[in-house]
Structures are given as C-alpha cells and as structure tokens.
Amino acid sequence: MVNELKFNEDHKEVLRELMNVAYGSATAIIAEILDAFATLHVPRIELFHDSELRDYIIGKMEDDAFLCSQGINGKISGESIFILNRSSMKNISKYFDLDDSATDDDLNDIATELTNILSSTTVGKLAEQVDSMVAFSPPSVHVVNKVSVKDDLKMKDYSQAIVISTSIEFEEEHIYGDLILFMQDESIVWIKEKLDLIIDEYL
Amino acid sequence: MKILVVDDSRLARSAIIKTLKEEIGEDNEIIEAENGKIAVEKYEKDRPELVFLDLTMPVMDGFEALKQMKAISDNSYIVVVSADVQEHAVEKVMSDGAIMHIQKPINLKKMQEIFKTVKLLLTIKTK
C-alpha cells in the first residue's frame, strides 16, 4: 500500500496545475466578494507526513492563527484545512469595514465564510477536472496556537497531507494562507490513477 | 502559422498544443516558453502570428509579458489562457491588447472559439 500512496514528480506537476486552475477560480469569487483585485502567485504543492506537516505549519505560524476545517465526501474524501495567521485575518477584516476592535467572533464569522468558498471551490474544481464531484460538510473555525495546533492537525487519521501554499495580495493588503488537503488512502489511490491518465495523455 | 505557447506548466502547454493540432492540424510551427521573460525574447526573435499566454508565471508574469510583446510588435494575436478569471484581470489584459481571455483548462470547444475569432480578425485585416 505504501508505494500506491506515493506521488512522483509528474504527479506533483500535474496536481500543481490542476490546483492552480482550481485556486484561480476560488480567488476570483473571493475578490468579487471583497471588491478587490488579487495578485495570484504560482502555488507551491508539498506532500507531508505526520511530524513534517506539524513542523511546517508551526514554522509558518505567528503566535496564533485561525484554523478552518471542512469535511469532504466523494471520490475525493477527507478534510480540508485552511490556516490564516491573525495578521492576515485582520487584513481581510478591513474589507468588511471592521477595525482593530474586531472580536474573535467577528473574525471567526469571516473566516467561516471565506473557508466555505475557498475550500469548496478549490476542491470542487479539482474534482471537476478529474471528472468527479464532491460534497462538503459545514466548515468549523477555531483559534489555535503553536502548541495546540499539534492536536488540531488530526494527521493520525491520514497517511499524508497535500499542502497548497500561496499568498494572495489584495491590492495593499497582504494575505497569506495555506490550504491543506487530507485525503483518505483510497482517495489518494483513486486520484493517482486519474493523474496517471493525464500524464499518459499530455506529458 | 507560427504559434508561441507560453505557460510555466508543462501540462498546460501540452494541452494547448494537443488541442491546437486537433483544431488546425500538424502543419504549424509551435514555439514554447516557460515564463514571460523567455516568451518576450522568443516573440522578438520569431515574430509569431498567434500567442497563447498564461498570466500567473514565475520570473515575469503574463501581464508584463503582454505589455512588452505589444511594445515590440502589434502584429500578433495574443490569447490569454489563465486560471486568473477575476473581472479586473480580464479587463486589464483586454485593454492591454489581448484579443481574448480564456479560462483554463483549455479544451477543443474553447480552441474552436479562439480560431473563429482569429479567422474573423484575419478577414477584417485583409479587407
């Protein structure tokens, strides 16, 4: 089973382009909601196992961050997690006319809405490109710190995580976020087969 | 026809070239570039008639490459093929001289639309 779950460089390259297309669609929707123009950057795709993921996330975290999770059901089955540092969240809140007095509840509301759009559009568009469909459970958001995030990243249920890391610049405001996809082993095997078909046809 | 295909993704370039060949056959010279900087250099040297241009690329993005290509020569038709589908991005590339903005991924139907437009523009140009 271990080999069946490994992605080679071609798999990663194809996945990067599929995620680029998917993330572009999601960003366009968010830009429309915020009435702002976002500069997109080429997303980085990295695959992590248990402790590697925790170290990666902790390394990028400020003191605390908003961790937004959403369940995914379908051929691509698992969970998506979007992590936004508090400073990015504060920057986003300015587009909703909130000042520095915005409470965590205010920020949670915004994060929930954005995660719902970002994660469902990105994963939905990814599924569409590999001729499939997915359903989502409602997102949940909570504030984590560098210590508690270790327990919050439920890596134990998954053998690896796909991290799509990108920054989005909305005009003056710099917003950085990591979208992490945890897929069940059967979904990884399934998506690899789909990626192999694309590789055979195009690469 | 000489055609320049610009995208940092091998998959995206390959998909464009494959659908191009399905639509207009094999008898065309296709040049590839993996970022905006290389694209501008090849554009200046090879003077393609048609360019497929991605926007989100390392080294030099498609927005800048489009401006530089248009400054070199206004004789090519430049089609933007991008995942960046923000209204603002579409408006910007169209005002900077692209003839179309097509959302990725490319498929045969979209390629047919592109060539319908290119043929129409060629007809207008020769009249």
Interface residues (C-beta under 8 A of the other chain):
Chain A: E13 V14 R16 E17 N20 V21 A22 Y23 G24 S25 T27 A28 A31 E32 F37 A38 L40 H41 V42 Q129 I198 E201 Y202 L203
Chain B: D8 S9 R10 L11 A12 S14 A15 K18 L55 T56 M57 P58 S82 A83 D84 V85 Q86 E87 H88 A89 Q103 K104 P105
